[in-house]
């Protein structure tokens, strides 16, 4: 998970939000062709983010146990929720463990982690079980492995609670074998836009495929590819009757511009320029998809203070596109709805309330506490502007509760301040 790539926006400055839920039902896998799913699986398991191709399939053989650093003991229930979801959804024998585990979740001093891996919010390393072992073996990479017997998930000691929960989902999922991140995936934690904070139905299907007996450790990409049609026909019958869907390719430079726009180490002017570049390149993706929506949201955030009408237009376009592509019950559509609701507060608070009413249930069902907190904060400000003071206070208190769950601290730490820029990055 990259620190520069947040799930865009789900925190009013009014509240400060964040967080994945404890143990909710994952969103179902998107209905798409098994031929598309096969390509996604191969790119997740046989490629790295660098573009490097892995020569062999990697997964654990036998039960998988996960050890939690005592410094993170307050997240034991969150870990149990993640592992339970994997057991049920991916049919993997995985559970909390002790010293003889296969996966180790380790708290690391933040300065050390960021010095070793700049830009990382948290990450997984193969073949090690401690920070010292990782530092002693800096050249140990996924591409050098012939088997997968252990891995470590490293989380900085200053991570907000929501970030720890998100790391448990994404990095344990990747520690099991799907090591790539793909921006083209609309419904996955294996996507560096970090929109999803917990393993989705798609992710669990990918893990279930990987740990099916038809796929063996050490298989080549060609051998795995040959096994996938029959495997997917068994595991995802609905996908047999869906035609292959061509997905647009993001132009060269789009990802680099997107990451620069979200990099807090850059100046505000540089980030705004990068956001404009990402949007211009995002418009070249054909057919347009969630990557253009993401580009619109980021660019709109940088326009909000100086050109609120332009930002409102961008958020409105993003929302219309997301609804058309993914429908109203999708987490991405709920997030675009949040942006639009926040931007409408000054001119049409009643419209903001309607958007909150529509998309708050999606945030709740997705266990996305940042989005819950942000939407409740919009509700609080909208009620305040309409003179409904008691309802505004109720919404403010509810928003604060979700913000505290996400960021920790106390109500004083998360005290709402209406009037600030209403849309902020999750990271």
URLIN-V39717 format. One record per residue. D_FIRST is the distance of its C-alpha to the first C-alpha in Angstrom with 1 decimal. Layout:
# URLIN-V39717
D_FIRST
D_FIRST
This chain:
# URLIN-V39717
0.0
3.8
6.5
8.8
7.7
8.9
10.8
13.9
16.6
17.2
18.9
22.4
23.2
25.8
23.6
20.0
18.0
15.1
14.3
14.1
17.5
19.0
20.6
21.3
22.3
19.5
20.3
22.4
21.5
22.4
25.9
25.8
27.6
27.1
27.3
24.2
22.4
23.6
22.2
18.7
19.0
20.2
17.5
14.8
16.7
18.6
16.4
13.4
11.4
14.2
16.7
18.2
20.0
20.1
23.7
23.6
22.0
20.2
20.3
21.9
25.6
26.9
25.5
22.0
21.9
19.0
19.9
18.6
19.1
22.1
20.4
18.2
21.3
21.2
18.4
20.5
21.4
17.9
17.2
20.5
19.7
16.6
18.7
21.7
20.0
19.1
22.7
24.2
22.2
21.6
24.7
23.0
24.7
22.0
22.7
22.2
23.8
25.0
25.5
25.9
22.6
20.5
17.1
16.7
14.4
15.1
15.1
15.1
16.8
14.4
16.5
16.4
12.7
12.4
15.6
14.5
11.1
11.5
8.9
6.1
5.6
5.6
6.1
9.1
12.3
15.3
18.8
18.5
18.9
18.8
17.4
20.8
20.8
17.5
19.1
22.3
20.9
18.6
19.7
18.8
16.7
16.3
19.0
21.4
21.4
24.4
23.5
20.6
22.0
19.3
15.7
14.0
10.9
10.6
10.1
11.8
15.2
15.0
12.2
13.9
14.8
12.9
9.5
10.9
11.9
8.8
7.2
10.6
10.5
7.5
7.7
11.4
11.7
10.3
12.4
15.3
15.3
13.5
11.1
10.8
8.9
11.8
12.4
15.8
14.9
16.1
15.6
12.5
9.1
8.8
8.5
6.3
8.8
7.5
11.3
11.4
10.4
12.4
13.4
15.8
19.1
18.0
15.3
18.0
20.4
18.4
18.3
21.9
22.8
21.2
23.1
26.3
29.3
29.8
26.8
27.4
25.5
26.2
27.1
26.9
25.2
28.7
29.7
26.7
27.3
30.9
30.1
27.8
30.5
32.4
29.4
28.1
31.6
31.8
28.4
28.3
31.8
31.3
29.3
32.5
34.3
31.7
32.0
29.4
27.6
27.0
23.8
23.8
22.2
20.3
22.4
21.5
19.9
18.4
14.7
15.6
17.4
14.8
12.3
15.3
16.3
13.2
13.2
15.1
16.5
18.6
21.9
22.3
24.7
22.5
19.7
22.3
23.7
20.4
20.1
23.6
22.9
19.9
22.3
25.2
23.3
21.7
25.4
26.1
24.0
26.8
27.1
24.9
21.9
18.9
17.6
20.8
20.4
17.0
18.8
21.7
19.8
18.2
21.6
23.5
21.7
23.0
26.4
26.8
28.7
30.9
31.4
30.8
32.8
30.6
27.5
29.2
30.1
26.6
25.3
28.3
27.7
24.1
25.4
28.2
26.1
23.7
26.7
28.4
25.5
24.0
26.7
26.8
25.3
21.9
19.0
18.4
22.1
22.0
19.5
21.8
24.7
23.3
23.0
26.5
27.9
26.7
28.3
31.5
32.2
34.6
36.7
36.5
35.3
36.9
34.7
31.6
32.9
33.4
29.8
28.6
31.0
29.7
26.0
25.8
26.6
23.7
21.3
23.2
23.2
19.4
19.0
17.0
18.4
17.1
18.9
21.8
22.2
22.0
24.6
26.8
26.8
27.9
30.6
31.7
32.2
33.9
36.3
37.0
38.0
40.2
41.9
40.8
40.1
40.1
37.5
35.4
35.4
34.5
31.5
30.5
30.7
28.7
26.0
26.0
25.7
22.5
21.2
22.2
20.6
17.2
17.6
20.3
23.4
26.7
28.2
29.4
25.9
24.9
28.3
28.3
29.7
30.9
31.3
28.1
25.8
25.0
21.6
18.6
14.9
12.8
11.0
